[in-house]
Amino acid sequence: MVKKIKRIARLRVPLYGVEVIVCPTKQDAEKEMWVGVMSDNLMAQVTTGVDDKSGVECVAIIFRSLDDYCSETLTHECVHAAWRVLELVGVKSDVDNQEPLAYLAGWLSKEVNKFMLSHIEQEESASNGK
């Protein structure tokens, strides 16, 4: 029996309750959100919008392709996503209040990486016929 590959991840941020949607490819993002959601010239991006399913404002982390996924891009996008989550809930992040941003970026990096590595492994297994 072939295991169905999970196309996206929906993460609920502890304490703040904001949903972060992780899209491993531009195609997955366009199926989940809308066509043209990602700029063609970027390896990855963070965007905000209202989730059609829940009606709640959320943050999306989108990678152009699985080949564009790496630790540098993960870290970069998770800082952007963490900043957007804090902005949505009214937490100011600056030189005197860095901890919420640092903790949230770390948590997002862990959760996004866990999903992406699992997703990549499943895609590779499916393409190898396993």
Secondary structure, DSSP 8 states (H G I E B T S, - for coil): --------EEEE-TTT--EEEEESSHHHHHHHS-TT-S-TT-SEEEEEEE-TTT-SEEEEEEES-GGG--HHHHHHHHHHHHHHHHHHHT---BTTB-HHHHHHHHHHHHHHHHHHHHHHHHHHHHHTT-
